[in-house]
């Protein structure tokens, strides 16, 4: 007697309500791929209006596609995202500035539409991962070339991002088409480990050269952005990727070698970083500014903003003030210290606590654990997207490290790459 199929979860019962042929499914998947390619390639150069239109198109396309498609498994990553969305809805309803919070909630929903479309596209056609990455690398190459060209532009044009009261005063910082060196670095941080995976995964010297060029120029651009958070993010993402690739390569080796080689890699990485931080100028200067405490203007600014953010959290610890920068900008002036205006909390964990309180942070921690679990499965799996999952896990590690002292992640140029990583990791499910 055949086993009865599992009932469809009530959250998915609206899917598949409209009839859809195989030809229609193919056309919708191709259209989704084209829209997402435009989005990934255009991240650094599209206007806010242009990005907004494509993001909305992604959500609408996912809705239409889902109405004609058989419901699929939600998965742990999507489940935690839905929980975070529920918390954000509650935070919006109880926000002291509900109108401003509603704007942030709508932005969150629109980004979830992008994630959902990416996830659905990769589930029906894993080959689209390579096409989306090719588009992503195209945008990063353009950004890197425009940024590196600024090394030869007039100094005064670039000096506006130098800290006036810093040990790194006068350092020329490039920013490319993104207008901000920290944003440039944040945009490149998740792309570089993905590009390394593409270089390994792709066949043909032309494709590998394309990915390798993106890696080299991206690393150079991040270096000359002099973004301390970006540097730490790159070190974290590349270091995690090297470790994951090593663990995957030696997974069938004797247990002794499986322990010794990762340890040797960590020691070698530590030595290289120590030499660079103490012997290489201007890296040494920039690292010195990181250790200068309030003696550095950038550090001092962040410390004062963090103290104000902590006060905001203490006043509303359970559901925060509601999602989005509009809510933050409405409430922060009541807590800010004189002369320290800010558009965000300059720390992703603090920002989440400010906006959605402790439940929101717990949902994000659950999302992180689910992502780590799926990435860990990829170490031994033979699935088509196993290697891309390792690259995406490394990319998320880089974003988390940079996000500890900045909120660049919430900019669409960076956030879309984060959603792409989560969509990729969502494909690595536990085998039945």
PAKOLDO-990791 format. One record per residue: z, y, x of N, C-alpha, C in turn. Coordinates in steps of 0.05 Angstrom, whole numbers, plus 5000, padded with zeros to 4 digits. Layout:
// residues N
ZYXZYXZYX;...
//
This chain:
// residues 432
500049765017500050005000500050255017;498250435012497950675028500350865024;501050985046503251185045502351435030;504151535014503651784999503652015019;501852195016501752425033504052615028;504952745049507252925046506553155028;508353245011507753474993507353725009;505553894999505054155012507454345009;508354455031510554655029509854875010;511854974995511255174974510155434986;510755495011509655735024506655715028;505555475028502755435033501155355008;502355344985501055244962498855424952;498755674961496655854953494055804968;494355664991491955605008490255384995;487655414998485755224987485255244958;486055474945485655514917482755554910;481255664929478355714924476755494936;474555414923472855204935471455304960;471155134980469855215004468354975017;465755015022464154805034464554805064;463554595077463654575106462054795119;459754865107458155085117459655355116;461055395094462655645091464855655112;466155425116468255415136467155485164;464755385170463555445196462955745199;461855855178461156145178463656315182;465856235168468356385169469556365197;469456125209470556085236468956245256;466356255253464656405272465256705269;465556795244466157085239468857155251;470856975247473457015259473357035289;471756865301471456875330470257135340;468157225326466857475334468757715331;470257725309472157945305474257945327;475357715333477457685353476357745381;473857675387472657745413472458055416;471658185394471458475395474258595400;476258485387478958585391479958545419;479558305430480558245457479158405478;476558435476475058585495475558885494;476158985469476459275465479259375468;481259205474484059295475484459545492;483359565516484059805532482460055526;480260025510478460255507478260345478;478960185459478660265431480760475424;480060645405481960845395484060705378;486260845372488260725354487060665327;485260835317483960785291482160545293;480660515315478960285318480560025320;482660025335484359785337485559715310;486459925296487659885270485759755250;483259845250481259725232480759435238;480459375264479959095271482358915265;484859015270487258865263487358815233;486759015217486658975188484558775179;482158785193480058595187480858315193;482458275215483458015222485157895200;487058065190488757975168487257905143;485358065135483758015111482057765114;480957725138479257495143480957235142;483357255154485157015153485856945124;486457145108487057105079484756965065;482357075069480056955056479556675065;479756635091479256365102481356165092;483856245091486056075082485755995052;484556175036484156115008482155895004;480455845024478355645021478855405039;481255395051481855185071484255025063;484254765069486554595063489054685078;491354695065493754785079494354615103;495354745124496054605149499054625154;499954475174502754475182503554755192;505954845184506855105193507555115222;509154925232509954915260512355085265;513755015287516255145294515855445302;513755505316513255785325512755955300;511055865283510456015258512956035240;514555825240516955825224518956045233;519356065259521056275270519956555265;517356575266516056835260516456915231;516356725213516756775185519756855180;521556725195524356805193524757085202;523557155225523757435234522657635214;520357555202519257725181521157765158;522557555150524457575128526757765135;527657745160529757925170528758215169;526258255178525158525179524858645151;524158475131524058565103526758655094;528858495099531558575092532458825106;531758855132532459095147531159335136;528659305126527159525114528459615088;529259415072530459475046533059615048;534659555069537259675073537259885095;534959975103534760175124535760445115;536960605133537660885125535261065123;532960965133530361115131528260925121;528360835095526660625085523660685087;522960935083520061005084518960965112;520461055132519661015160519660725168;521660575159521760285165519560135152;518660225128516460085115513860105131;513460325145511160355163511260145185;513560105197513859905217513459625206;514459575182514159305170511159245165;509659445156506759405152505359345178;506159485200505059425226505659135234;508059045230508858775237507158575221;506858615196505258435179502358425188;501258655196498558665205498158505232;500158525250499958375274500358075269;501958005250502257725242499657615231;498057785218495457705209493557635232;493757795254492257725278493057465290;495757425292496757165302495756935285;495956965258495156755240492256685243;490556885246487656835250487156695276;488456785297488156655323488956365322;491256315310492356045307490455865292;489355965270487555815253484955755267;483955955282481455915296481755705318;483955715333484355525355484855245344;485955225320486554955309483954815300;481854965292479354845284477354835306;477755005327475855005349477155095375;478454905389479854975414478055105435;475355065433473555185452473555485450;474455595427474555885424476556015443;478455855453480355965472478956085497;477055935507475556025530473956275524;472756295501471156525493472956775490;475256735477477056965474478157055501;478656875519479656945546477457085561;474956995559472757135572472557425563;472957475537472957745527475357905537;477657775538480057905548479757985577;478557815593478157875621476058095625;474158105607472158325608473558595605;475358625586476858875583478658935606;479858725618481658765641480058855665;477658745669475958825692475159115690;474359195666473659485662476059665667;478359585657480759745661481459765691;481359535705482059535733480059705750;477559685744475559845758476060145754;476460225729476960505723479560605736;481560425737484160505749483960535779;482660335792482460345821480760585831;478860665814477160895821478861145823;481161155808482861385808484261425835;484261225852485361255879483861475895;481361525887479661715901479361975885;480662005863480662245847482562455859;482462705850484362905860487262825855;488862865875491662775874493162905851;492663155846494163295825493663175798;491363045795490662925769492362675764;493262555785494762305783497762345786;498662575796501362605803503262655780;502162675755503862735733505762505726;505162265737506962045731508861985754;508962155775510862115796513562235787;515762095794518462185787519162425804;519762655793520362895809522962875825;524862715816527362685830527862405839;525862285851525862005859525361985889;526361765901525661715928522761645931;521361595909518461535909516861775901;518062015904516562265896513962285912;511862375897509262405910507462165910;508461935902506861695900504661725880;502261655887499961665869499961415852;500161445826500161215808497761215790;496260995791493760975775494460875747;492760945728493360875700490860785684;488460825695486060735682485560865655;484260715637483660825610486060835592;488360725601490760705583492560955585;492161125605493561375606496461365615;497361125623500161085631500260855651;501360895675501360675695503060445686;505260495672506960275662505460105641;503960245624502460105604500159945616;498860055637496759915651497859655662;500259665676501459435687502259235665;503459335643504159165621501859025608;499559155607497159045596496058815614;496358845641495258655659497158415664;499758455661501758245666501157985652;500657975626500157725613497357615618;495457795626492757705630492357555656;493857625677493357505703493957205704;496257105693496556805693494456665676;493656795654491556675637488956665653;488356875669485956875685486056655706;488356605718488656395738488056125725;489056075701488555825687485555805681;484256025673481456015667479855945693;480756055715479455995741479555695747;481855565740482155275745480555115724;480655215699479555055677476555075674;475455305680472555345675470855195696;468555115688466654985705464355175713;463355145737461255325746462355545763;461055605786462055805804461856085793;459856135776459656395763462056465746;462856275729465256315712467756335728;468056175748470456185765470556445781;468356535790468256795805469057025786;468157015761468857215741471857225737;473156985734476056975730477457065756;476456975779477757055804477657355809;475357475802475157765805477157915787;477557805763479457925745482257905756;482957685770485557645782485957835805;483957855823484258025847484458325839;482658415822482758695814485158755797;485958565780488358605764490858635781;491158465802493458475820493458745835;491058825844490859085859491659315841;490759315816491359535798494259545791;495559305787498359295782499959405806;499059335830500459425854500359725856;498059845852497760135855498560295830;499360145809500660285786503460365794;504660225814507360275823509360255800;508660085781510560025759512459815768;515059885770516959695780517259465760;517259525734517359315714514959135715;512559255720510159105722510158915746;511159015769511458845792513158605787;515458655775517258435769515958245749;514458355729513058185710510958005723;509458125742507357965756508657745772;510757815787512157615803513157385786;514357465763515457255745513257085733;511057205723508957055710507456875730;506756975753505356815773507256605784;509756675789511656475799512156245780;512456315754512856105733510355935731;507956055732505555905730505255715753;505755805778505555625801507455385798;509855445789511855235785510955035764;509955135742508954955720506654785729;504754915743502454765753503254545772;505154615790506154415809507454185794;509154245775510554035760508553855745;506453975735504453815721502853635740;502253745764500753595784502253365795;504853395799506553185811508053025791;507353035765508952905744509152605748;507252485761507252195766508152125794;509052315809510052255836512852145836;513752035858516551935860518552165853;520852085843522852285834523752465856;524052375881524952535903523052775908;520452715908518452925913518353115889;518753015865518753185842521053395843;523153325858525453515861525053695885;524053585907523953745932521653955932;519353885922517154075923517654325907;518554315882519154565867521254735882;523254595894525354745909524154885933;522354745947521054875970519355105961;517955085938516355305928518155555922;520455505909522255725903523255865928;523955705949524955825974522755985987;520255885988518056026001517556285986;517556275959517156515944519256725949;521756645951523956825957523656955984;522756806004522356916031520057126031;517857066017515657256016516457506002;517857485980518757725966520657895982;522557755996524457906013522958056035;521057936048519458066069517958306058;516658276034515158486022516958726015;519358666004521158875995522459026017;522658906041524059036063522159136085;519759036086518059096109515459246102;514659226077512059336069512359606054;511259816066511160076052508560086036;508660216012510860355998512460175979;512059905982513559725964516559765969;517259795995520059836002521160085988;519560295988520460545976520860515946;519060375933519260335904521660165897;522059955914524459785909526959945913;526960125933529360295938529960465913;527860565900528260725876529560555854;528860295853530060125833533060095837;533860095862536660065870538260325871;536860545865538160805869539960885846;540060715824541760785802541061045789;542961205782542461465770541261665789;541161595814539861775834536861795831;535661605815532861615809532461715781;530661915777530362045751529561845729;527861645736526961455716529261275708;530861185728533161015722535161175705;535661425712537661585698536761625669;534161665664533161695637533661445621;532961215632533260965618536260905612;537960955630540860905626541861065602;541061325601541961495579540861405552;538361315552537161215527538560955519;539060775538540460525532543260575520;544660765530547360825520547160915491;545161085485544761175457543960935439;542260755450541360525434543760345428;545560305447547960145443549760265421;549960535420551460665399550160605372;547460605371546060555346546560265337;546660085356547159795349550059765339;551859895351554659875343555159975314;553560175306553860285279552560105258;550359965266548859795247548159535261;550159355265549659115281548258895267;548258885240547358645226544358665218;543458885209540558905202539259145214;540659295230539359515244538459745226;536559895236535460125222532760075209;531659835213529059775203526959765225;524759625221522859585243521059825248;520059845273518060045279519060295293;517260425307518060665322518560905304;517360905280517861125262520761135253;521960895248524760885241526460965265;525760875288527260945312527161245317;524861365314524561655319526061815298;526561705275527961845254530961835258;531961625270534861585273535861655301;534261605322535161645349536161935355;534862145344535962415350538862455343;539962295324542762315317544562205339;543562055357545061915378544362005406;542062135410541062185437542862385452;542962345478544262535495542462775500;543563015504541863255508539763215529;537263295523534963295542533863015547;534662825532533662545536532262445511;530062575504528362485482527162215489;526762045469525561785474524161685449;521961535453520461415431521261135425;522961015442523860745438526360695455;527460455454529960395468529460325497;526960305506526260235533527559965542;527759785524528659515530528059355505;526459145507525758985484528158865469;530058735484532458635469533958845454;534359085467535759295453534159395429;531459415432529759505411529959315387;529959055392530158865370532858895356;535058925372537658965360537859215344;536659435354536659685340535159665313;532959525313531159515290532059305269;532859065278533358845260536058715264;537758825281540458735285540658455298;542958335296543558075308541757855296;541357845270539557635259536757645270;535657885274533057915286532957815314;534957875330535057775357535257475358;536957355340537157065339534556935332;533057055313530456945306528556955330;528657175345526957195369527756995390;530356945393531256735412530256465403;530356405377529256155367526356135372;524856355370521956355376521556295405;523256405423523056355451523556055458;525555945445526155655450523855485440;522755545417520455385406518055405425;517555645435515255685454515755525480;518255535490518855385514518555085509;519354995486519154705479516154615479;514554785466511654715465510354725492;511154925508510154945535510954705552;513454615549514454385563512854135557;512154105531510553875523507853875537;506854115543504254135556504254035585;506654005597506753905625505653625627;506053465607505253185609503053115589;502253295572500253245552497453255563;495653105550492753115557491153265537;492453415519491053565499489153775512;487153865497485154045507486454315516;488454405501489654655507492354635523;492754405535495254365550495454565574;493354585590493454765612493555055603;491955145583492355415573495155475563;496555275552499255315543501155385567;500655265590502255335613501755625622;499255705621498655985628499856175609;499856115583501056285563504056295565;505356075572508256075576508956255600;507456245621507856415644507456705637;505456765620504957035611507257145596;508456985578510757065562513157125580;513456955601515657005621515357275634;512857345641512357615653512957835634;512157805609512758005588515658045584;517157825584520057835580521457985602;520557935627521858065650521258365650;518758435645518158725643519458855619;519658695597520758805573523758855574;525158745595527958785598528659085603;526759235615527259515621525059695610;523559605591521459765580520559645553;519359805536518359715510515359725508;514059705531511159705532509959485514;511459265510510459045494509659125466;510959335455510359415427507759575425;506559645447503859765446501759555440;499759625423497859415415496359295439;495859455460494359345483495759115496;498359115494499958895505500758685484;501458785461502458605440500458395431;497858475430495758295421495658055440;495858105466495957885485498257695481;500557815473502957655467502457475443;501257585422500557415398498657195405;496757255423494857055431496256825446;498256895462499756685476501356505457;502556635437504056485417502156305400;499756405393497856245378496956005394;496656045420495855815438498055615439;500555695444502755515445503255375419;502555495397502955365371501255115367;499255085384497454855382498654605395;500654645411501954415425504254315408;503654145388505654045370506653775378;508953705368510153445373508353235360;507753025375506152805364507652655343;506352575321507652425300508452145310;
//
